Amino acid sequence: MKIFKASSFKCAFRGILSAVKSERHMKVHVAAMLVVIAAGFFCRLRLWEWIVCILLFGMVISAELINTAIEKLADTVIPWQDERIKFVKDVSAGAVLTVSIAAALIGILIFLPI
């Protein structure tokens, strides 16, 4: 009995890599993640702080991947201007912005304790 297919992981990693290569915002998120990782080592984050950072990395990158998939699908299904598609794409981008702002605020609390 197979628990998972190696090809499923291969497709998933290919999707992540494709998004990083082709999407400007994904590059920004990955760059920010690398800066936070370097700062985390420099500041000697505690285990719980690393856990929070890793969860936030996953949330932001996942939100951006979902947003990218929605935008590509919408552009494929309806390649012309359509208000309904614009709404969907705007809401999807808003989800990424929301989680990114939350991650930034939490990062500030972790790195610049009050």
Jmol script that loads the backbone (N, CA, C; Angstrom):
load data "model"
ATOM      1  N   MET A   1       0.836  -1.183   0.000  1.00  0.00           N
ATOM      2  CA  MET A   1       0.000   0.000   0.000  1.00  0.00           C
ATOM      3  C   MET A   1       0.880   1.245   0.000  1.00  0.00           C
ATOM      4  N   LYS A   2       0.693   2.102  -1.006  1.00  0.00           N
ATOM      5  CA  LYS A   2       1.473   3.333  -1.074  1.00  0.00           C
ATOM      6  C   LYS A   2       0.784   4.420  -0.251  1.00  0.00           C
ATOM      7  N   ILE A   3       1.578   5.109   0.538  1.00  0.00           N
ATOM      8  CA  ILE A   3       1.041   6.197   1.338  1.00  0.00           C
ATOM      9  C   ILE A   3       0.996   7.477   0.519  1.00  0.00           C
ATOM     10  N   PHE A   4       2.005   7.688  -0.301  1.00  0.00           N
ATOM     11  CA  PHE A   4       2.032   8.875  -1.152  1.00  0.00           C
ATOM     12  C   PHE A   4       2.783   8.547  -2.427  1.00  0.00           C
ATOM     13  N   LYS A   5       2.536   9.361  -3.429  1.00  0.00           N
ATOM     14  CA  LYS A   5       3.243   9.203  -4.690  1.00  0.00           C
ATOM     15  C   LYS A   5       4.348  10.238  -4.748  1.00  0.00           C
ATOM     16  N   ALA A   6       5.537   9.811  -5.106  1.00  0.00           N
ATOM     17  CA  ALA A   6       6.656  10.744  -5.235  1.00  0.00           C
ATOM     18  C   ALA A   6       6.337  11.806  -6.277  1.00  0.00           C
ATOM     19  N   SER A   7       5.591  11.439  -7.309  1.00  0.00           N
ATOM     20  CA  SER A   7       5.278  12.402  -8.361  1.00  0.00           C
ATOM     21  C   SER A   7       4.403  13.539  -7.842  1.00  0.00           C
ATOM     22  N   SER A   8       3.569  13.284  -6.827  1.00  0.00           N
ATOM     23  CA  SER A   8       2.749  14.346  -6.241  1.00  0.00           C
ATOM     24  C   SER A   8       3.625  15.413  -5.605  1.00  0.00           C
ATOM     25  N   PHE A   9       4.645  14.969  -4.874  1.00  0.00           N
ATOM     26  CA  PHE A   9       5.574  15.915  -4.270  1.00  0.00           C
ATOM     27  C   PHE A   9       6.368  16.648  -5.348  1.00  0.00           C
ATOM     28  N   LYS A  10       6.732  15.929  -6.376  1.00  0.00           N
ATOM     29  CA  LYS A  10       7.478  16.529  -7.479  1.00  0.00           C
ATOM     30  C   LYS A  10       6.661  17.645  -8.128  1.00  0.00           C
ATOM     31  N   CYS A  11       5.392  17.391  -8.370  1.00  0.00           N
ATOM     32  CA  CYS A  11       4.507  18.409  -8.958  1.00  0.00           C
ATOM     33  C   CYS A  11       4.360  19.611  -8.026  1.00  0.00           C
ATOM     34  N   ALA A  12       4.217  19.350  -6.740  1.00  0.00           N
ATOM     35  CA  ALA A  12       4.055  20.435  -5.773  1.00  0.00           C
ATOM     36  C   ALA A  12       5.300  21.318  -5.721  1.00  0.00           C
ATOM     37  N   PHE A  13       6.468  20.684  -5.660  1.00  0.00           N
ATOM     38  CA  PHE A  13       7.714  21.461  -5.627  1.00  0.00           C
ATOM     39  C   PHE A  13       7.913  22.219  -6.941  1.00  0.00           C
ATOM     40  N   ARG A  14       7.533  21.602  -8.053  1.00  0.00           N
ATOM     41  CA  ARG A  14       7.628  22.280  -9.351  1.00  0.00           C
ATOM     42  C   ARG A  14       6.723  23.511  -9.365  1.00  0.00           C
ATOM     43  N   GLY A  15       5.544  23.397  -8.773  1.00  0.00           N
ATOM     44  CA  GLY A  15       4.629  24.529  -8.693  1.00  0.00           C
ATOM     45  C   GLY A  15       5.198  25.666  -7.860  1.00  0.00           C
ATOM     46  N   ILE A  16       5.780  25.330  -6.731  1.00  0.00           N
ATOM     47  CA  ILE A  16       6.400  26.357  -5.880  1.00  0.00           C
ATOM     48  C   ILE A  16       7.538  27.039  -6.623  1.00  0.00           C
ATOM     49  N   LEU A  17       8.400  26.250  -7.225  1.00  0.00           N
ATOM     50  CA  LEU A  17       9.548  26.803  -7.957  1.00  0.00           C
ATOM     51  C   LEU A  17       9.094  27.666  -9.127  1.00  0.00           C
ATOM     52  N   SER A  18       8.075  27.236  -9.845  1.00  0.00           N
ATOM     53  CA  SER A  18       7.540  28.020 -10.964  1.00  0.00           C
ATOM     54  C   SER A  18       7.017  29.368 -10.483  1.00  0.00           C
ATOM     55  N   ALA A  19       6.316  29.353  -9.364  1.00  0.00           N
ATOM     56  CA  ALA A  19       5.777  30.604  -8.823  1.00  0.00           C
ATOM     57  C   ALA A  19       6.903  31.535  -8.375  1.00  0.00           C
ATOM     58  N   VAL A  20       7.928  30.982  -7.750  1.00  0.00           N
ATOM     59  CA  VAL A  20       9.053  31.807  -7.306  1.00  0.00           C
ATOM     60  C   VAL A  20       9.767  32.423  -8.507  1.00  0.00           C
ATOM     61  N   LYS A  21       9.916  31.641  -9.566  1.00  0.00           N
ATOM     62  CA  LYS A  21      10.610  32.140 -10.757  1.00  0.00           C
ATOM     63  C   LYS A  21       9.797  33.188 -11.511  1.00  0.00           C
ATOM     64  N   SER A  22       8.478  33.042 -11.535  1.00  0.00           N
ATOM     65  CA  SER A  22       7.671  33.878 -12.420  1.00  0.00           C
ATOM     66  C   SER A  22       6.931  35.026 -11.738  1.00  0.00           C
ATOM     67  N   GLU A  23       6.749  34.972 -10.452  1.00  0.00           N
ATOM     68  CA  GLU A  23       5.921  35.964  -9.764  1.00  0.00           C
ATOM     69  C   GLU A  23       6.759  36.908  -8.911  1.00  0.00           C
ATOM     70  N   ARG A  24       6.659  38.191  -9.207  1.00  0.00           N
ATOM     71  CA  ARG A  24       7.442  39.205  -8.495  1.00  0.00           C
ATOM     72  C   ARG A  24       7.124  39.210  -6.999  1.00  0.00           C
ATOM     73  N   HIS A  25       5.855  39.124  -6.641  1.00  0.00           N
ATOM     74  CA  HIS A  25       5.492  39.162  -5.228  1.00  0.00           C
ATOM     75  C   HIS A  25       6.007  37.929  -4.487  1.00  0.00           C
ATOM     76  N   MET A  26       6.055  36.800  -5.160  1.00  0.00           N
ATOM     77  CA  MET A  26       6.581  35.597  -4.521  1.00  0.00           C
ATOM     78  C   MET A  26       8.068  35.790  -4.211  1.00  0.00           C
ATOM     79  N   LYS A  27       8.786  36.424  -5.143  1.00  0.00           N
ATOM     80  CA  LYS A  27      10.211  36.711  -4.898  1.00  0.00           C
ATOM     81  C   LYS A  27      10.371  37.618  -3.679  1.00  0.00           C
ATOM     82  N   VAL A  28       9.495  38.600  -3.557  1.00  0.00           N
ATOM     83  CA  VAL A  28       9.543  39.511  -2.403  1.00  0.00           C
ATOM     84  C   VAL A  28       9.305  38.740  -1.111  1.00  0.00           C
ATOM     85  N   HIS A  29       8.318  37.857  -1.102  1.00  0.00           N
ATOM     86  CA  HIS A  29       8.019  37.072   0.101  1.00  0.00           C
ATOM     87  C   HIS A  29       9.177  36.141   0.463  1.00  0.00           C
ATOM     88  N   VAL A  30       9.772  35.503  -0.534  1.00  0.00           N
ATOM     89  CA  VAL A  30      10.896  34.600  -0.267  1.00  0.00           C
ATOM     90  C   VAL A  30      12.093  35.400   0.244  1.00  0.00           C
ATOM     91  N   ALA A  31      12.347  36.565  -0.346  1.00  0.00           N
ATOM     92  CA  ALA A  31      13.459  37.414   0.117  1.00  0.00           C
ATOM     93  C   ALA A  31      13.221  37.851   1.565  1.00  0.00           C
ATOM     94  N   ALA A  32      12.000  38.253   1.877  1.00  0.00           N
ATOM     95  CA  ALA A  32      11.672  38.652   3.253  1.00  0.00           C
ATOM     96  C   ALA A  32      11.869  37.480   4.212  1.00  0.00           C
ATOM     97  N   MET A  33      11.471  36.299   3.783  1.00  0.00           N
ATOM     98  CA  MET A  33      11.646  35.110   4.612  1.00  0.00           C
ATOM     99  C   MET A  33      13.122  34.856   4.903  1.00  0.00           C
ATOM    100  N   LEU A  34      13.960  34.990   3.888  1.00  0.00           N
ATOM    101  CA  LEU A  34      15.405  34.774   4.077  1.00  0.00           C
ATOM    102  C   LEU A  34      16.003  35.824   5.010  1.00  0.00           C
ATOM    103  N   VAL A  35      15.554  37.067   4.900  1.00  0.00           N
ATOM    104  CA  VAL A  35      16.019  38.129   5.803  1.00  0.00           C
ATOM    105  C   VAL A  35      15.612  37.814   7.238  1.00  0.00           C
ATOM    106  N   VAL A  36      14.378  37.363   7.429  1.00  0.00           N
ATOM    107  CA  VAL A  36      13.904  37.026   8.776  1.00  0.00           C
ATOM    108  C   VAL A  36      14.688  35.841   9.336  1.00  0.00           C
ATOM    109  N   ILE A  37      14.982  34.859   8.509  1.00  0.00           N
ATOM    110  CA  ILE A  37      15.768  33.711   8.978  1.00  0.00           C
ATOM    111  C   ILE A  37      17.149  34.171   9.431  1.00  0.00           C
ATOM    112  N   ALA A  38      17.807  35.012   8.623  1.00  0.00           N
ATOM    113  CA  ALA A  38      19.133  35.525   8.997  1.00  0.00           C
ATOM    114  C   ALA A  38      19.041  36.342  10.291  1.00  0.00           C
ATOM    115  N   ALA A  39      18.031  37.206  10.385  1.00  0.00           N
ATOM    116  CA  ALA A  39      17.852  38.012  11.597  1.00  0.00           C
ATOM    117  C   ALA A  39      17.552  37.120  12.799  1.00  0.00           C
ATOM    118  N   GLY A  40      16.818  36.040  12.573  1.00  0.00           N
ATOM    119  CA  GLY A  40      16.503  35.116  13.659  1.00  0.00           C
ATOM    120  C   GLY A  40      17.744  34.460  14.230  1.00  0.00           C
ATOM    121  N   PHE A  41      18.661  34.066  13.352  1.00  0.00           N
ATOM    122  CA  PHE A  41      19.914  33.491  13.838  1.00  0.00           C
ATOM    123  C   PHE A  41      20.748  34.552  14.553  1.00  0.00           C
ATOM    124  N   PHE A  42      20.785  35.749  13.996  1.00  0.00           N
ATOM    125  CA  PHE A  42      21.547  36.845  14.594  1.00  0.00           C
ATOM    126  C   PHE A  42      21.010  37.197  15.980  1.00  0.00           C
ATOM    127  N   CYS A  43      19.693  37.238  16.112  1.00  0.00           N
ATOM    128  CA  CYS A  43      19.051  37.602  17.386  1.00  0.00           C
ATOM    129  C   CYS A  43      18.859  36.417  18.322  1.00  0.00           C
ATOM    130  N   ARG A  44      19.239  35.249  17.872  1.00  0.00           N
ATOM    131  CA  ARG A  44      19.114  34.026  18.671  1.00  0.00           C
ATOM    132  C   ARG A  44      17.690  33.824  19.196  1.00  0.00           C
ATOM    133  N   LEU A  45      16.777  33.700  18.244  1.00  0.00           N
ATOM    134  CA  LEU A  45      15.385  33.492  18.607  1.00  0.00           C
ATOM    135  C   LEU A  45      15.220  32.230  19.436  1.00  0.00           C
ATOM    136  N   ARG A  46      14.229  32.268  20.309  1.00  0.00           N
ATOM    137  CA  ARG A  46      13.891  31.087  21.107  1.00  0.00           C
ATOM    138  C   ARG A  46      13.042  30.143  20.263  1.00  0.00           C
ATOM    139  N   LEU A  47      12.905  28.918  20.716  1.00  0.00           N
ATOM    140  CA  LEU A  47      12.180  27.898  19.960  1.00  0.00           C
ATOM    141  C   LEU A  47      10.774  28.356  19.590  1.00  0.00           C
ATOM    142  N   TRP A  48      10.033  28.892  20.528  1.00  0.00           N
ATOM    143  CA  TRP A  48       8.659  29.309  20.250  1.00  0.00           C
ATOM    144  C   TRP A  48       8.626  30.425  19.213  1.00  0.00           C
ATOM    145  N   GLU A  49       9.636  31.285  19.208  1.00  0.00           N
ATOM    146  CA  GLU A  49       9.694  32.357  18.217  1.00  0.00           C
ATOM    147  C   GLU A  49       9.962  31.793  16.818  1.00  0.00           C
ATOM    148  N   TRP A  50      10.826  30.776  16.735  1.00  0.00           N
ATOM    149  CA  TRP A  50      11.057  30.105  15.448  1.00  0.00           C
ATOM    150  C   TRP A  50       9.782  29.434  14.963  1.00  0.00           C
ATOM    151  N   ILE A  51       9.067  28.799  15.874  1.00  0.00           N
ATOM    152  CA  ILE A  51       7.824  28.120  15.500  1.00  0.00           C
ATOM    153  C   ILE A  51       6.829  29.123  14.919  1.00  0.00           C
ATOM    154  N   VAL A  52       6.692  30.267  15.573  1.00  0.00           N
ATOM    155  CA  VAL A  52       5.782  31.303  15.078  1.00  0.00           C
ATOM    156  C   VAL A  52       6.241  31.789  13.700  1.00  0.00           C
ATOM    157  N   CYS A  53       7.534  32.047  13.544  1.00  0.00           N
ATOM    158  CA  CYS A  53       8.058  32.515  12.252  1.00  0.00           C
ATOM    159  C   CYS A  53       7.806  31.488  11.154  1.00  0.00           C
ATOM    160  N   ILE A  54       8.058  30.227  11.440  1.00  0.00           N
ATOM    161  CA  ILE A  54       7.860  29.173  10.437  1.00  0.00           C
ATOM    162  C   ILE A  54       6.379  29.074  10.047  1.00  0.00           C
ATOM    163  N   LEU A  55       5.493  29.160  11.025  1.00  0.00           N
ATOM    164  CA  LEU A  55       4.053  29.156  10.720  1.00  0.00           C
ATOM    165  C   LEU A  55       3.683  30.345   9.836  1.00  0.00           C
ATOM    166  N   LEU A  56       4.224  31.510  10.147  1.00  0.00           N
ATOM    167  CA  LEU A  56       3.940  32.698   9.339  1.00  0.00           C
ATOM    168  C   LEU A  56       4.515  32.575   7.939  1.00  0.00           C
ATOM    169  N   PHE A  57       5.727  32.021   7.818  1.00  0.00           N
ATOM    170  CA  PHE A  57       6.303  31.792   6.482  1.00  0.00           C
ATOM    171  C   PHE A  57       5.338  30.940   5.660  1.00  0.00           C
ATOM    172  N   GLY A  58       4.884  29.848   6.258  1.00  0.00           N
ATOM    173  CA  GLY A  58       3.976  28.941   5.560  1.00  0.00           C
ATOM    174  C   GLY A  58       2.675  29.611   5.171  1.00  0.00           C
ATOM    175  N   MET A  59       2.137  30.431   6.055  1.00  0.00           N
ATOM    176  CA  MET A  59       0.873  31.108   5.766  1.00  0.00           C
ATOM    177  C   MET A  59       1.017  32.118   4.622  1.00  0.00           C
ATOM    178  N   VAL A  60       2.066  32.923   4.669  1.00  0.00           N
ATOM    179  CA  VAL A  60       2.251  33.948   3.638  1.00  0.00           C
ATOM    180  C   VAL A  60       2.549  33.314   2.283  1.00  0.00           C
ATOM    181  N   ILE A  61       3.464  32.354   2.250  1.00  0.00           N
ATOM    182  CA  ILE A  61       3.821  31.701   0.985  1.00  0.00           C
ATOM    183  C   ILE A  61       2.617  30.946   0.434  1.00  0.00           C
ATOM    184  N   SER A  62       1.874  30.257   1.297  1.00  0.00           N
ATOM    185  CA  SER A  62       0.679  29.539   0.842  1.00  0.00           C
ATOM    186  C   SER A  62      -0.372  30.494   0.286  1.00  0.00           C
ATOM    187  N   ALA A  63      -0.582  31.603   0.967  1.00  0.00           N
ATOM    188  CA  ALA A  63      -1.553  32.583   0.480  1.00  0.00           C
ATOM    189  C   ALA A  63      -1.139  33.115  -0.886  1.00  0.00           C
ATOM    190  N   GLU A  64       0.138  33.386  -1.059  1.00  0.00           N
ATOM    191  CA  GLU A  64       0.620  33.891  -2.353  1.00  0.00           C
ATOM    192  C   GLU A  64       0.481  32.824  -3.446  1.00  0.00           C
ATOM    193  N   LEU A  65       0.746  31.567  -3.114  1.00  0.00           N
ATOM    194  CA  LEU A  65       0.578  30.482  -4.091  1.00  0.00           C
ATOM    195  C   LEU A  65      -0.890  30.351  -4.508  1.00  0.00           C
ATOM    196  N   ILE A  66      -1.790  30.417  -3.538  1.00  0.00           N
ATOM    197  CA  ILE A  66      -3.216  30.318  -3.848  1.00  0.00           C
ATOM    198  C   ILE A  66      -3.645  31.517  -4.699  1.00  0.00           C
ATOM    199  N   ASN A  67      -3.186  32.706  -4.340  1.00  0.00           N
ATOM    200  CA  ASN A  67      -3.504  33.903  -5.111  1.00  0.00           C
ATOM    201  C   ASN A  67      -3.006  33.765  -6.547  1.00  0.00           C
ATOM    202  N   THR A  68      -1.792  33.292  -6.710  1.00  0.00           N
ATOM    203  CA  THR A  68      -1.227  33.112  -8.051  1.00  0.00           C
ATOM    204  C   THR A  68      -2.051  32.116  -8.853  1.00  0.00           C
ATOM    205  N   ALA A  69      -2.444  31.006  -8.218  1.00  0.00           N
ATOM    206  CA  ALA A  69      -3.252  30.005  -8.914  1.00  0.00           C
ATOM    207  C   ALA A  69      -4.605  30.582  -9.329  1.00  0.00           C
ATOM    208  N   ILE A  70      -5.233  31.332  -8.436  1.00  0.00           N
ATOM    209  CA  ILE A  70      -6.526  31.942  -8.760  1.00  0.00           C
ATOM    210  C   ILE A  70      -6.380  32.914  -9.924  1.00  0.00           C
ATOM    211  N   GLU A  71      -5.359  33.756  -9.884  1.00  0.00           N
ATOM    212  CA  GLU A  71      -5.163  34.735 -10.957  1.00  0.00           C
ATOM    213  C   GLU A  71      -4.901  34.065 -12.299  1.00  0.00           C
ATOM    214  N   LYS A  72      -4.047  33.042 -12.313  1.00  0.00           N
ATOM    215  CA  LYS A  72      -3.749  32.338 -13.571  1.00  0.00           C
ATOM    216  C   LYS A  72      -4.985  31.636 -14.111  1.00  0.00           C
ATOM    217  N   LEU A  73      -5.735  30.987 -13.236  1.00  0.00           N
ATOM    218  CA  LEU A  73      -6.955  30.317 -13.667  1.00  0.00           C
ATOM    219  C   LEU A  73      -7.972  31.319 -14.200  1.00  0.00           C
ATOM    220  N   ALA A  74      -8.152  32.416 -13.493  1.00  0.00           N
ATOM    221  CA  ALA A  74      -9.109  33.440 -13.926  1.00  0.00           C
ATOM    222  C   ALA A  74      -8.716  34.011 -15.289  1.00  0.00           C
ATOM    223  N   ASP A  75      -7.424  34.277 -15.480  1.00  0.00           N
ATOM    224  CA  ASP A  75      -6.958  34.821 -16.767  1.00  0.00           C
ATOM    225  C   ASP A  75      -7.119  33.815 -17.898  1.00  0.00           C
ATOM    226  N   THR A  76      -7.050  32.534 -17.574  1.00  0.00           N
ATOM    227  CA  THR A  76      -7.215  31.494 -18.582  1.00  0.00           C
ATOM    228  C   THR A  76      -8.683  31.322 -18.963  1.00  0.00           C
ATOM    229  N   VAL A  77      -9.560  31.320 -17.968  1.00  0.00           N
ATOM    230  CA  VAL A  77     -10.984  31.097 -18.201  1.00  0.00           C
ATOM    231  C   VAL A  77     -11.623  32.296 -18.897  1.00  0.00           C
ATOM    232  N   ILE A  78     -11.297  33.483 -18.429  1.00  0.00           N
ATOM    233  CA  ILE A  78     -11.862  34.708 -19.015  1.00  0.00           C
ATOM    234  C   ILE A  78     -10.704  35.689 -19.259  1.00  0.00           C
ATOM    235  N   PRO A  79     -10.101  35.644 -20.441  1.00  0.00           N
ATOM    236  CA  PRO A  79      -8.931  36.476 -20.722  1.00  0.00           C
ATOM    237  C   PRO A  79      -9.250  37.957 -20.949  1.00  0.00           C
ATOM    238  N   TRP A  80     -10.520  38.311 -21.063  1.00  0.00           N
ATOM    239  CA  TRP A  80     -10.885  39.706 -21.260  1.00  0.00           C
ATOM    240  C   TRP A  80     -11.276  40.316 -19.906  1.00  0.00           C
ATOM    241  N   GLN A  81     -11.432  41.645 -19.896  1.00  0.00           N
ATOM    242  CA  GLN A  81     -11.817  42.351 -18.670  1.00  0.00           C
ATOM    243  C   GLN A  81     -13.226  41.940 -18.252  1.00  0.00           C
ATOM    244  N   ASP A  82     -13.370  41.567 -17.015  1.00  0.00           N
ATOM    245  CA  ASP A  82     -14.670  41.189 -16.482  1.00  0.00           C
ATOM    246  C   ASP A  82     -14.717  41.611 -15.016  1.00  0.00           C
ATOM    247  N   GLU A  83     -15.752  42.305 -14.623  1.00  0.00           N
ATOM    248  CA  GLU A  83     -15.859  42.825 -13.254  1.00  0.00           C
ATOM    249  C   GLU A  83     -15.897  41.709 -12.207  1.00  0.00           C
ATOM    250  N   ARG A  84     -16.511  40.585 -12.553  1.00  0.00           N
ATOM    251  CA  ARG A  84     -16.572  39.470 -11.595  1.00  0.00           C
ATOM    252  C   ARG A  84     -15.186  38.886 -11.352  1.00  0.00           C
ATOM    253  N   ILE A  85     -14.421  38.733 -12.418  1.00  0.00           N
ATOM    254  CA  ILE A  85     -13.054  38.218 -12.287  1.00  0.00           C
ATOM    255  C   ILE A  85     -12.187  39.223 -11.544  1.00  0.00           C
ATOM    256  N   LYS A  86     -12.371  40.500 -11.832  1.00  0.00           N
ATOM    257  CA  LYS A  86     -11.621  41.545 -11.121  1.00  0.00           C
ATOM    258  C   LYS A  86     -11.891  41.454  -9.627  1.00  0.00           C
ATOM    259  N   PHE A  87     -13.153  41.260  -9.251  1.00  0.00           N
ATOM    260  CA  PHE A  87     -13.518  41.122  -7.844  1.00  0.00           C
ATOM    261  C   PHE A  87     -12.805  39.934  -7.204  1.00  0.00           C
ATOM    262  N   VAL A  88     -12.844  38.782  -7.872  1.00  0.00           N
ATOM    263  CA  VAL A  88     -12.205  37.572  -7.350  1.00  0.00           C
ATOM    264  C   VAL A  88     -10.710  37.794  -7.166  1.00  0.00           C
ATOM    265  N   LYS A  89     -10.069  38.393  -8.167  1.00  0.00           N
ATOM    266  CA  LYS A  89      -8.625  38.626  -8.091  1.00  0.00           C
ATOM    267  C   LYS A  89      -8.281  39.641  -6.999  1.00  0.00           C
ATOM    268  N   ASP A  90      -9.104  40.670  -6.856  1.00  0.00           N
ATOM    269  CA  ASP A  90      -8.866  41.676  -5.814  1.00  0.00           C
ATOM    270  C   ASP A  90      -9.019  41.067  -4.419  1.00  0.00           C
ATOM    271  N   VAL A  91     -10.043  40.251  -4.228  1.00  0.00           N
ATOM    272  CA  VAL A  91     -10.257  39.607  -2.932  1.00  0.00           C
ATOM    273  C   VAL A  91      -9.110  38.650  -2.616  1.00  0.00           C
ATOM    274  N   SER A  92      -8.672  37.911  -3.612  1.00  0.00           N
ATOM    275  CA  SER A  92      -7.558  36.987  -3.437  1.00  0.00           C
ATOM    276  C   SER A  92      -6.281  37.739  -3.047  1.00  0.00           C
ATOM    277  N   ALA A  93      -6.011  38.843  -3.724  1.00  0.00           N
ATOM    278  CA  ALA A  93      -4.849  39.669  -3.382  1.00  0.00           C
ATOM    279  C   ALA A  93      -5.011  40.267  -1.982  1.00  0.00           C
ATOM    280  N   GLY A  94      -6.236  40.624  -1.630  1.00  0.00           N
ATOM    281  CA  GLY A  94      -6.499  41.147  -0.295  1.00  0.00           C
ATOM    282  C   GLY A  94      -6.202  40.129   0.799  1.00  0.00           C
ATOM    283  N   ALA A  95      -6.457  38.869   0.518  1.00  0.00           N
ATOM    284  CA  ALA A  95      -6.142  37.812   1.487  1.00  0.00           C
ATOM    285  C   ALA A  95      -4.640  37.741   1.731  1.00  0.00           C
ATOM    286  N   VAL A  96      -3.865  37.849   0.659  1.00  0.00           N
ATOM    287  CA  VAL A  96      -2.404  37.833   0.795  1.00  0.00           C
ATOM    288  C   VAL A  96      -1.938  39.049   1.599  1.00  0.00           C
ATOM    289  N   LEU A  97      -2.502  40.204   1.285  1.00  0.00           N
ATOM    290  CA  LEU A  97      -2.124  41.419   2.001  1.00  0.00           C
ATOM    291  C   LEU A  97      -2.452  41.304   3.490  1.00  0.00           C
ATOM    292  N   THR A  98      -3.614  40.764   3.803  1.00  0.00           N
ATOM    293  CA  THR A  98      -4.027  40.616   5.198  1.00  0.00           C
ATOM    294  C   THR A  98      -3.065  39.745   5.982  1.00  0.00           C
ATOM    295  N   VAL A  99      -2.735  38.583   5.452  1.00  0.00           N
ATOM    296  CA  VAL A  99      -1.831  37.677   6.169  1.00  0.00           C
ATOM    297  C   VAL A  99      -0.412  38.253   6.206  1.00  0.00           C
ATOM    298  N   SER A 100      -0.022  39.001   5.181  1.00  0.00           N
ATOM    299  CA  SER A 100       1.305  39.616   5.168  1.00  0.00           C
ATOM    300  C   SER A 100       1.423  40.714   6.219  1.00  0.00           C
ATOM    301  N   ILE A 101       0.386  41.513   6.362  1.00  0.00           N
ATOM    302  CA  ILE A 101       0.389  42.555   7.391  1.00  0.00           C
ATOM    303  C   ILE A 101       0.429  41.930   8.782  1.00  0.00           C
ATOM    304  N   ALA A 102      -0.367  40.899   8.996  1.00  0.00           N
ATOM    305  CA  ALA A 102      -0.362  40.208  10.285  1.00  0.00           C
ATOM    306  C   ALA A 102       1.027  39.631  10.577  1.00  0.00           C
ATOM    307  N   ALA A 103       1.654  39.023   9.564  1.00  0.00           N
ATOM    308  CA  ALA A 103       2.990  38.454   9.752  1.00  0.00           C
ATOM    309  C   ALA A 103       4.001  39.547  10.086  1.00  0.00           C
ATOM    310  N   ALA A 104       3.902  40.674   9.409  1.00  0.00           N
ATOM    311  CA  ALA A 104       4.826  41.782   9.678  1.00  0.00           C
ATOM    312  C   ALA A 104       4.648  42.310  11.104  1.00  0.00           C
ATOM    313  N   LEU A 105       3.405  42.461  11.534  1.00  0.00           N
ATOM    314  CA  LEU A 105       3.157  42.955  12.896  1.00  0.00           C
ATOM    315  C   LEU A 105       3.668  41.972  13.948  1.00  0.00           C
ATOM    316  N   ILE A 106       3.439  40.695  13.722  1.00  0.00           N
ATOM    317  CA  ILE A 106       3.944  39.680  14.652  1.00  0.00           C
ATOM    318  C   ILE A 106       5.465  39.681  14.640  1.00  0.00           C
ATOM    319  N   GLY A 107       6.064  39.830  13.455  1.00  0.00           N
ATOM    320  CA  GLY A 107       7.524  39.915  13.362  1.00  0.00           C
ATOM    321  C   GLY A 107       8.077  41.085  14.152  1.00  0.00           C
ATOM    322  N   ILE A 108       7.401  42.215  14.093  1.00  0.00           N
ATOM    323  CA  ILE A 108       7.821  43.386  14.872  1.00  0.00           C
ATOM    324  C   ILE A 108       7.782  43.063  16.365  1.00  0.00           C
ATOM    325  N   LEU A 109       6.718  42.390  16.791  1.00  0.00           N
ATOM    326  CA  LEU A 109       6.609  42.027  18.223  1.00  0.00           C
ATOM    327  C   LEU A 109       7.700  41.042  18.640  1.00  0.00           C
ATOM    328  N   ILE A 110       8.100  40.169  17.741  1.00  0.00           N
ATOM    329  CA  ILE A 110       9.145  39.193  18.061  1.00  0.00           C
ATOM    330  C   ILE A 110      10.521  39.852  18.095  1.00  0.00           C
ATOM    331  N   PHE A 111      10.803  40.661  17.078  1.00  0.00           N
ATOM    332  CA  PHE A 111      12.151  41.215  16.947  1.00  0.00           C
ATOM    333  C   PHE A 111      12.369  42.513  17.712  1.00  0.00           C
ATOM    334  N   LEU A 112      11.302  43.257  17.966  1.00  0.00           N
ATOM    335  CA  LEU A 112      11.430  44.518  18.712  1.00  0.00           C
ATOM    336  C   LEU A 112      10.504  44.486  19.921  1.00  0.00           C
ATOM    337  N   PRO A 113      10.834  43.645  20.906  1.00  0.00           N
ATOM    338  CA  PRO A 113       9.935  43.512  22.059  1.00  0.00           C
ATOM    339  C   PRO A 113       9.718  44.844  22.758  1.00  0.00           C
ATOM    340  N   ILE A 114       8.483  45.009  23.216  1.00  0.00           N
ATOM    341  CA  ILE A 114       8.111  46.255  23.910  1.00  0.00           C
ATOM    342  C   ILE A 114       8.320  46.079  25.398  1.00  0.00           C
TER     343      ILE A 114
END
end "model"
wireframe off; spacefill off
backbone 0.3
color backbone group
